[in-house]
Amino acid sequence: MNLDRFSQGLPDPQDAEVMAYCEGCGGEIYPGEDVYCVNGDIIHAEWECLVQYIDPEFKTIEEALGVA
């Protein structure tokens, strides 16, 4: 038994198991990554992914209030 903590080397990131797919960008989510959970959906803990997920509709204040 080798007790040297470096004897095995670091795990190869290419061998990491895909745990889920981001509902915002569609990208792979790997073990150890931080995520948002929104209504049961999993999203990368990145602002861009969250914005893609909610897909906001930009309007003027008049359009949003229904005032012409």
Residue pairs with C-beta under 8 A, 6 or more apart in sequence:
13 30
16 30
16 31
17 30
17 31
18 28
18 29
18 30
19 29
19 30
19 31
19 33
20 28
20 29
20 35
20 42
21 27
21 28
21 29
21 42
22 28
22 29
22 35
22 42
22 43
22 44
22 49
23 38
23 41
23 42
23 43
23 53
24 43
24 44
24 46
24 48
24 49
24 50
24 51
24 52
24 53
25 44
25 48
25 49
25 52
27 44
27 49
29 35
29 42
29 44
33 44
33 45
34 45
35 42
35 43
35 44
35 45
36 42
36 43
36 44
36 45
36 49
36 50
37 43
38 53
41 53
43 49
43 50
43 53
62 68
